[in-house]
Amino acid sequence: MNNTPSMKAILLLGLLLFENLSFGQILNIDREHGSDTTQKSFYGLIDLYFSADKQRRDILELTQQTELDFLMKASHMLIILAHTDMVFNGPLVLENNGYFQLRYRDNDTKKVAPDYFLQYQWNGILGLQNRALAGCNARFKFWDDRTDDLYASAGLFYEFERWNPLLENYAFGGTDLQEIQRNLLRFNFSFKTAFKVAKGIDFSAISYLQAPLNAGLDHIFNARWFLDSQLNFNINRHLDFNIKYNQNLDYFRPLPIDPFFYSLTLGCRIHA
């Protein structure tokens, strides 16, 4: 493959346009904290946040994000990811969602390699009581340079999910709704890229497109699409500024909830 700058630009632009013209959502995030390839036998990162605010009632917010990476024999790696968000306004639950994920794959020593994963997730506000899935992707490494990289994957996974509108913190309407269970086989396509925009500015994005294969021909094109992107500015040696945007689109939901959700975050990091 001829990895000239022009060829890279064409491929990146094509993938971005393809994802933005498609429809899908998230199920698995691959190494969202660190670099793709692990050089150490063990790598770990845990973020913990707690906030308490007294207004009419006590507002409590708990967030944790964990990544543990173990370099195995034969250049394989085991990745453990976990993320939970909980917000309480007195006894009222404003947010309760998260996921736990286990992955086993090659440590980017091959151009194409299998990527196995298991995941459990929930979102009480949307009525997703639980979702469990297991699958395998073929992971493609196009290039990984000092200034940019591009990875993609394609595969299948089996998904069992339970939607329950009777959950206490379910936030959408409908009094005659009942619990729904679904067993789906989904095609999974994703890509991840990161590149240097200019001196002190870099961009990263990861996108997932997942289409149901056993829900009838009417729903094959009702795929879920999730896009997570971040633009980072290194102001100086002590200050960074970042813009984070993620979106989630899914028209094949069993409960009457919005098909589109997004999150925009502006932040800065001060470091010594």
N, C-alpha and C positions, 0 to 999 in steps of 0.2 A: 504493500500500500504506500503510495507517495504522500507523505504527510507534509506537504508544503503548506505555508500559511494560507494560501488561497483555497486549497482543498479543505483545510480545517474549517475555515470560515463558511464555506458552502455547506458542509455537513452539519455544523452547529446551527446555522440558519434554517436548514431544511427540517431538522428535528424539532426546533422550537416552533416552527410554523405548523408542523404536523400535530404536535401536542396541543397547540392553541386552537386547532380546528376540530379537535376530537372531544370526547366526553368521558370522564372517569372520576376517581377518588383515591384516597390513601388506604393502604393496609400495612405496608412495611417501609420503614426508613432504614437505609443502609449507611451506617457510619456517618451520622449527621454531625458529630462533634469533632472527630479527628480526621486525619488523612486516610485515604483508602487502604494503603498498604501499611501493615504493622511491621516495624523493624525490631521491636522488643518482644520478649517472650510473654510479657504481660503488660497490658495497658488498662488503666481505669480512670473514670471520670464520673463524679457524682455532684450534681447541683441540687441544693436544698433551699427552699424559700418558705418563710412563714411570715404572715402579716396579720395583725390584729388591729381593728379600727372600731372604736365605740361611737356609734351614731344613735339612732333610736334603739337599735340592738347591737350586739357584738357581731361584727363582720370578720370572719376568720378565713384566711386563704392559705392553702397548703399546696406546694408544687415541688415535685422531685423529678429529676431526669438523670438516668444512670446509664453508663456504657462500660462494659467489661469485655476485654478482648484477650483471648488466650491463643498464642502461637503454638500450633501442634506440630507433630512430626510430618515429614514430607511436605512442608510448606503449606499446610492447611491451618485454618484459624476458626475458632469458636467465638461467636459474638453474642453477647447478652445485652439487650436493650430494654429499658423500662421507662415509662413516663406516666405520671398521674397528676391531675389537676382537681382540686376540691375547693369550693367556696361556699361558706355558710353565712346566712343572715339570720342569726338566732337559730331557731330550729328549722328554718327554711333552707333547703339545699338549692343554691343557685347554679352550681356546676359540679359535675361528678363524671369524669371521663379519664381514660387512660388505656395503656396497652403494655403487655409483656411479650418479648420476642426472643427467639433463639434461632441463630443462623450458623451454618457450617459450610465453608467454602474455601477455595484456593486463595492464597495470599497474593493474588495478582501476579503470579509467576508465569501464567499461561494466557494466550490470547483468548481462548474459549475454555470455560470450565463450569461444572455444575455448581449450583448454589441452592442448598436445602434450607427450608425455614419452617418454623412453627410459630403461631401467634395466638394470643388471647386478648380481647379488647372489650370495652364497654363504653357507653355514653348514656347516662340516665336522662339527661335533658331531652335527647332525641328519641328516647324510648328503646334504645338498643340495650337490652338487658345483658346480653353477652354474645360474642362472636368468636368462634374458634376456627382456625384454618391450618392447613398443612400443604406444602407444595414444593416444587423444584423449578428453578430457572436455569437456562443456559446464560452465563454471564460473559459478555464480550468486552474485551479491553481494546479499544481502538488506539489510544495513545495516552501517555501520562508523562508530560514534560514538566519542567520547572515553572512554566508560566501558564499551562493549561492542561486539561485532561478531558477525556470523554469515555464514558462507560455506558453500556446498554445491557438489557436482559430481556429474555422472552421465555415463557413457560406456562405451566398450568398449576392451579391449586384447587383443593376442595374446601368448601366453606360451609359451616353450620352456624346459623344465627337465630337468635330468639329476640323478637321485638315485642315489647310489653307496654302498651299505653296506660296501664294501671299502676305503673311505678309512681311513687309519691312525687318525684321531682320532674315528671314528664311535663314539658312546657308548651305543648301544642294542643289545639282543641279537639273535640270529638268525644262525646259521652257514650256512644254505642260501639266503641272500638273493642276488639278482642285481641288476645295474644296471638302472634303469628310466628311460625317457625319455617325456616327455609333451608334447603340443602341445595347448594349450587356448585357447579363446576365452572371455573372461570379461567379464561385466557389472561395472562398477565404480561404486560409490556412496560418497561421503564427505561429511563435514561437519566444519567447524572453528568453534569459538566461543571467545571470551574475554570475561570480564566482571568488573567490580569487585564483590566481595562486600560489603566494608565499607571504611572508611578504612584504607589500608595493607594490604589483603588482596585479592588477585585470583586468579581461576581461569581456566585455559585447557584445552581438550581438542580432540583431533582423532581421528576415527574413520573406518575404512575397512571396507566390506562388499563382497566380491567373489565372484560366483557363476559357476560354470562353465556354459557354454551348449551345449557339444558333447560332454558326457560322459554323456549319457543322462538321462532324466527323473528317475531315482533320485537324481541328484547335484545337480540344480538348486538344491535347498534346502540342500545341504552347502556353504554359502558360507564363506569365510574372514573372520574379524573381528579387527581390531586396534583397540585403544583406547589412546591415550596421553594422560595427564592430569597436570596440575601445579597445586598450590595454593601460592601464594607469600605470605609474611608479611614485611612491611617493619617490623622491630622498631624501628629508628631509622636515622639517616642513615648509620651505619657498619655496620649488621648486617641481613642478610636471612636468613630461614629458609624452606625449601621442602620439600614432600612431592611426590615423583614416583611415579606408578603407571602401569604399562602392562601390557596383557595381550594374549594371542594365542591364538585358538581356531580349530582347523581339523580337522574329522573326515574330510576327503578327502585323506589323506596316503598315498602309495604304499608307505611303509615303516612297520613297527610301532613307531612312536614315540608319545609322549604327545600327545593332541590339544590340551592346554591348557598354556600357559606364562605366567608372570607375573614382574614385577619391581617391588619396592617400595624406594624410596630416600629416605632422610631426609638433608638437607644444610643447610649454612649458608654464606653468603658474607660475608666481612668486606672492606669497601672503605673507601678514604679519602674 
